[in-house]
Amino acid sequence: MMFLEFFIWGGWFVTLGTFLDFNLNASGAQIATAFSTQSWGAIIAPFIIGLIADRFFNAEKILGILHLAGAVLMYLMYNSTNFAEFYPLVLGYMIAYMPTLALVNSVSFNQMKDPAKEFSFIRVFGTIGWIVAGLVISYVFFWDAPEAREEGMLRNTFLMVGIASAFLGLFSFTLPKTPPTVDRSKKVSLVETLGLDALSLLKSKNFLVFFLASVLICIPLAFYYQNANLFLSEIGTENPTGLMTIGQASEVLFMLLLPFFFKRFGFKMTIIAGMIAWTIRYLLFAYGDAGELVFMLILGIALHGLCYDFFFVAGQIYTDFKAGEKFKSSAQGLITLATYGVGMLIGFYVAGLISDSNLVGEKLHDWKSIWIFPAAFAFGVMILFALFFRNEKIDKSQIEI
């Protein structure tokens, strides 16, 4: 289940920008609009989970229905010939897909005696699924090779993912029963559903600084998701999608290193290290190339684990610590809404504007200028965080190794 869940996401989302640019002649703003469907999906997901899944239906059944619907939408996306036709389909797909991220976790947790120790072993299969999807695209079907891109072969990623989604949809109905967890008679609270009851945590200056930094750092994060594959493809890097799987492999490595770094240097330095990594990565992209300096691009991709884990995963640990038992779930929901919802929505919009303003020819961009912006922005966020976040001790016994 977990392998297929992330094989499906990684099998089309990584190459989306390249497909839209090469095959649908989309502008930077249109590509940004397509990627922002992830944010709308993240914003709408709590309603599907909180108002429907947690109250009326088994998680595995909703998971099956959503993936079967996703398979149909993927087939329609595979047959799309212009952006106007493609956009409502990708929006519908992300509204269906984003809730499944919580549903696969629910199904997993329901089978575990000690989720804190057991879940990481299950979740790593998701990362493996994402990696396999990239390797299949680059090294089995060669859909992202220059000639294949020109022939429109990247559209086949939607067909591949549609088949996988249909299989997971059917397979979901065979999964162990995961009944609703909330009493139907309990009154639905929109505030709790969106995690807004945790807004009281913002009274803490430290948490407010962290919260704002989390939203702002999503702007440079959006540049990576939206532009990295298109950038690598446009400058002539071989097997760009397969190359980007290095980023997912590094996620696993840095996830293992995170608890040791956290305990040795504390939360503030962990977050700062993550933000500095964003700056270094984009500078490597700005000054590297597909020739003798390709090692700079590979190093930039390999920093993905440090960038992501040392900020977002460390941030989840900090949020859990600050929220306490009362707001534990709500606080995580609030951070997810603020980052993958609001932050990424702004980030994709900004990335689209910067890309369009640096278009120097047909399907040619001034990538140095494009990457300098998120590098400088991430550095600015890091400086503000370093100045205004007061070092805070966290109970180290809460951190699992």
C-alpha positions, 0 to 999 in steps of 0.5 A, a space after each residue: 500500500 505505502 509503496 504504491 501510494 508514493 509510486 503514484 505521486 512520484 510517477 507524474 508530479 516530478 515530471 509535471 513541469 517538463 511535460 507542461 512546458 514541452 508538450 502543452 506549451 504552458 507558461 510559467 504562470 500556468 505551470 505554477 497554477 497546475 502545481 498549486 493544485 497540491 496546495 488546494 488539495 492540502 487545504 480541502 483534505 482536512 474536510 474530507 478526512 475530518 467530516 467524512 472519513 473519521 465519522 462515517 466510512 472505513 478508511 480503507 474503503 474511502 482510500 479505494 474509492 479515491 484511488 479508483 477516481 484518481 485512475 479515471 482522472 489520470 487516464 483523462 489527463 493522459 489524453 489531454 491536449 491543451 492546458 485549459 483541458 488539463 487543469 480541471 483534471 489535475 485539480 480534481 485529481 489532487 483533491 482526491 489524492 491529498 486525503 489519501 496521504 492521511 488515510 494510508 497512515 490511518 490504515 497503518 497505525 490501526 495495525 500497529 502496537 507501537 506506531 512510534 517504533 513500527 511506522 518508520 519501517 512501513 513509511 520507508 516503502 513509500 520513499 522506495 516507491 517514489 524512487 522506483 517511479 523515477 528510475 522506471 521513467 528514466 532507465 526503463 522507458 526513457 520517457 524523459 530522454 530529449 527525443 522522447 520528450 519532443 515526441 510527447 512520451 512524458 504523457 505516458 507517465 499519467 497512463 502508468 500512474 493511472 494503472 497503478 492507481 486502479 490497482 491500489 484502488 482495488 487492493 485497498 478493499 482487501 486491506 484490514 478494516 479500519 473503522 471510523 474513529 470519531 463518534 458520529 453524535 459528536 458535533 463537527 467543529 470546523 475550527 478543530 477540523 482545520 487545526 485552528 484551535 491550535 492558533 493559541 500557540 502563536 501567543 508564544 513568540 518562539 512558536 510564532 517565529 517558527 510558524 512564519 519561517 515555516 510558511 516563508 521557507 515554502 516559497 523556495 521549496 516550491 521552486 524545487 518542486 516546480 522547476 527542478 526537473 524542467 531545469 535539468 531537462 532544458 540544460 541537457 542533463 541525462 536521465 533527469 528524473 532518475 537523477 532526482 531520485 538521489 534526493 529521495 535516497 538522501 531523505 532516508 539518510 538524513 532522517 537517520 542522522 536527524 535525531 543525533 544532530 537534534 540531540 547534539 546541537 538542539 532545535 534552533 541549529 537544526 532548523 538553521 542548518 536546514 535553511 542554509 542547505 536551501 541556500 547552498 542547493 540553489 547556488 549549486 543549481 545557479 552555477 552548475 551545468 550539465 557538463 564538467 560542473 554536473 557534480 554541482 547539480 548532483 550535490 544540490 539534489 543530494 541536499 534534498 534530505 538535509 533541506 527537507 528533514 532538518 526543517 520540516 521533520 524537525 519542525 514536526 517534532 518541535 510542534 509536537 513538543 510545544 502543543 502538548 497533549 491538548 493540541 497535538 493533532 490540531 497543531 500538526 494540522 495547522 502547520 500542514 495547512 500553513 505550509 503545504 496549503 498557504 505557503 506552497 500556494 504562494 511559493 508556486 505563484 512566485 516561482 511562476 512569476 520569476 520563471 516567466 520574467 526570466 524567459 529568454 527564448 522559446 523553451 529557454 530560461 535564464 536559470 541562473 537568475 531564477 535560482 538566485 532568487 530562492 537562494 537569497 530568499 532562503 538565506 533571508 528567512 534564515 537570518 530572521 529566524 536566527 535573530 528572533 528565535 530564542 534558543 529553547 530546550 526540548 525534552 530529548 527523551 521525546 526524540 526517537 532514534 
